[in-house]
Amino acid sequence: MESFDTHRAEVRPGVELAFWREGAGGAPLLLLHGWPETRRIWSRNVAALAAAGFEVVVPDLRGYGETSLAPDGFYDIAAHARDVHALMVGHLGHRRFSVSGSDLGGGVAIDLGLRFAGCVGQQVLFNCVLPILPETPPIGARTRQASDYFARQGREADALAAELRTPEERRRYVASFYTSRFWGTPGGFTPEEVAWMTEPFADAEKLRAGFGNYESAMGRIPLSDTPRLFEPVTVPTLALYGPDDHVIYEDFCERCEASFTELVGPFVVPRAGHFLQWERAELFNRAVAAFLRGSTTAPPTLASDG
């Protein structure tokens, strides 16, 4: 498990994002994690993408990992999008950049590109929140069957948090998502890797803050602003799909075709699930470098990430 130097930036009063930044001077590329993740889920991608010519910026979203809790109490998509925009534009000075995200991070990427028109040049999305358009079909039965966690975190967040009384119980709860057949590809993480991924969630306040995404999506707590997820997306988009994921829409590919006006793919990636960037890291890194090649002076070959 590879880690990198941690940088920090105050992007809102009292909100300090912790982030990795490798390959300074390259074409800026923002990587956004989802739940139950922190920036650690991208550790197999950072060095390879930096070597390919990108300045890779990987934050912990507000309330996750080493980033602070939010004094305003907002953990919704719009709040995350404003934070990362302030990081990339206000702190690092990148007026235009590429983005990749999954799960919550994909929704944040979409909101970011719509909320701040022109800042996102291209994006790579996989197994993520997608726009809700008038023609969007209802969520399928397979996804509903696997989404009890969503209902509990959204409707019973306090009760669930109270059940997870110790750091060990909190880590076991999060570990279940890395080892569940509903989420990842079988054998995608060793026990040591699961332990590393779950370590940041031992903190009770951080785990509880992460539930805020689900509470806000279900209308249980106020939103900082309406998410920009109700309109077609014009940002050029490469869509990938890990089919071993049973918590994201089973018709993810069809929904992508309805959501993105400039779409490449979607491409199904075998032996990948919810954690595609980890499970098929080398394939993912090469796909990102190829799709974004017009935005960088990346060399024709990409170093293996191991």
N, C-alpha and C positions, 0 to 999 in steps of 0.2 A: 504494500500500500504506500503510494508515493504522496508526499505532502510538499508544500512550497511555502515560501516566505509569506507571512500574513501582513497585509496592509489594512489601514483603517481610514474611513472618511465619514465625517458627520454630514449627512444628507438632509436631515430635518432636525429641528431642535430636539435634542435628546435621543435621536436615532443615529447610531454609528454603525455603518456597515463594515464588517470584516470581509476581506476579499483577497484572492490570489491575483497576481498580475505577472504574466510571463511573456517574454518576447516583445518588450517595449519597443515601439517604433514600427512594428508590423501593422498590417491591416487589422483594425479593431474588431474583435469578436467577443460578444458577451454570451456566457453560458449560464442558464437559469435552471436551478433544481426545482423539484416538486416536493410532495409529501409522500412517504416519510423519509425525506432525504435532507442532506445539507450539501455544501459544496464538495464534500468528500466523494460524492457519487461521480464527479467528473475527473477524479484523480488519474484515470487511465487515458485521458484525452488531452490534458493540458500540455505536457511536454511535446507530444507528437504534433499537435496543432501549432505550437510556438515554433517548432523546427520547420514547419511548412510555410512560415512567413506571416503568422498571425500574432497580434498582441492579444493574448487570451486573458479575459477578465472574468473571474468566477466569484461572485459574492454569495455569502449566506444572506438570505432574505431576512427582513425584520422578524425578530423573534426566533430565529433558527441559529443553531451552531454558536459561533462566537460573536454574532451580531447582537446588538442590544435589544431588549424589549422596547415596545413602542409606547411612550407616555400617553399618546392620544388614544391608545387602545384599538387602533384599526389594523386588521390583518387581512384585508380583502385585496382583490386583484388590482384595483385602482391605486391603492396605497403602495403596493409593491412596485407598480409601474412607475409611479412618481419617484420613488426612491432610486430605482436603477437608472432612470433618466438623469436624475441629479448627479449620480455617481459618474456616468459616462460623459455627460455634457458639461455639467457644472464643475466636477472635480478633476476629471481626466482630460477634458477639452475636446472630446470626440463629437463633432456635430452630426456625423453619420457613421453607422457601424452595422455589422451583421449580428444576428442573434440566433442562438439555438436553445430550445427548451422542451421539456416534457412535463406531463402532469400539470400541476399548478403553474410551473415555469413556462409552459407553452401558452397558457391563457394570459400570463403576464406579458409575454412577447407580443401576442396579438394585440392586446390592449395598448401596449407601448407604441406600436407602429401606427395605430389608429388615433390615439390620443395626441401624439406628437408627430404630426404628419411630416414625412421626409427624413426622420432620424434613422429609421431602420431601412437599410438598403436591400438586404436579402435575409431570409430566415430558413432554418432547418428545424422542423418540428416532428415530434413522434410521440405517440401514445399520450395525448394531452387533451386538455379542455379545448373545445372548438366553438366557433360562433353558433348562436341559436338563431336560426333564420326561419321565416314563415313556413318554408317548405321542409324544415327539419322534421324527420319522423320521430315518433316516441322512442325512448330508450328500450332496447330489447330485453327479453326475459333473462338471458344469460347474465347481462350486466346487473340487472336488479337483484338476481340471486346472490351475487358476489358482493353486494354493496351494503351489507349490514353495518360495517364499520363507518360508512358515510353517515347513515342515519343516527348512529349513536354519537358520533363526534359533532354532528350538527344539531341534534335535538336534546342530547343528554350529556353535554360536555362536562358540566360540573360533576355529575354523578360518576361518569367514567373516570375523570381525573381523581376523584376521591377513592375509587377502587384501586388505583395504581399508587399505592402508599409509599413504596420504597424505590430507590434507584434501580434495584434489580428487577422489580415488577414492571417498572416503566420500560426498561430495556427489553425485557422478555416480550412485552406487548408489541413494541416496534419490530423486534426480531421476527415476529410471526408473519409480518408482511414480506420480509425478504425470503422467507422459507416456504411461504404458502404457494400451493399450486395455482391459486387464483391470480398471482401477481407476476412472478418471474419464471424464467425457464428453469427446469429442474437442474439442480447442481450449479446454479449461477454464482453462488457465493459459498466460500468455505466458512466453517465456524469462526475462524479468526477474522475473516472479512466482515461477517455479520456483526461481530463484537465491535469492530472499528466503526462501522456505519451507525450502530445504535448508541455509541458512547455519548454523543451530544444530547440525546433524549433522556438521559438519566436525570437531568434537571427538571423539576416539577413545573416551574414557571415556563420554561421553554416548550415542554410538551403541551402544556395547556394553551399557550399562545398559538401553536400550530393548529389546534382545533378551531381557531377563529376563522380560518379560511372556510371551513365547512359551515360554521354558524352563520357567517355572512352570506354564503351562497343560498342558505335555506331561510333567510330572512329572520333569523333569531336574534341578531345583533345589528346595529346600524351599519350602513356602508359609508365609507369616506366619500364615495361618489359612485354613480352608476357605471358599471363596467362597460367598456366598449366592445361588447361581444354580440351585438345584434345587427351587424351589417357585414356585407361581403368584404373580404380582405384583398387588397390590390398589391401588397408587397410580394415580390417574387418568392415562392415558397417551394422548398424540397420537403416532401412528406414521406416519412418512413413509418413502418408499422411492425411491431413485434407481436406476432399472433398468439404467443403463449400467455399474454395478458388477458385476464377475464374480468377486469374491473373497468377498463376503458370500452367504449362502445364497440360491439362486435362488427358493426358496419362503419368503422372508422374510415376506411378507404372511400366509401361512397359519400360520407359526410365531408371529407376533404374536398372531393370533386365539386360539391355544392358551395363550399366556403371560400375557396381561393380562386381568384380570377386568373392568376399567373402561376399555375401549379406544375411542378415537375414531380411525377409519380402520381399517386403514392406507390411506393415499393414495399412489398412484404419481405421482411428479413427473417429467414428461418432461424430457429434455435435462439430466439430473442423474445423477451416479454416486456414488462413495464420498465425494466432497467436496461434498455437496449444499449445505451452508451457505455455501460460496464460489461454487459454480457457479450456483445460483439464489438468491442472497442476498436480493433484494427479496421474492420469494415466501416464502422461509423466514421472514424477519423479520415479515411480515404474518401468517403462519400462527401463529407463536409468540405474537404480541401478541393475536390473536383468541382463541386457546385459553386463554391465561392472563389474559384480561381481568378475570375475577372476582377475581383476586388483586392488582389494581392500579387506579389511577385513570387509566389510559392514555387519551389523547384518542382520538376516533373515527377520526382519520386518522393515518397513519404516514409520517414523512418518508422520501423515497427515499434509499437508500444508494448510489446511483450504480452 
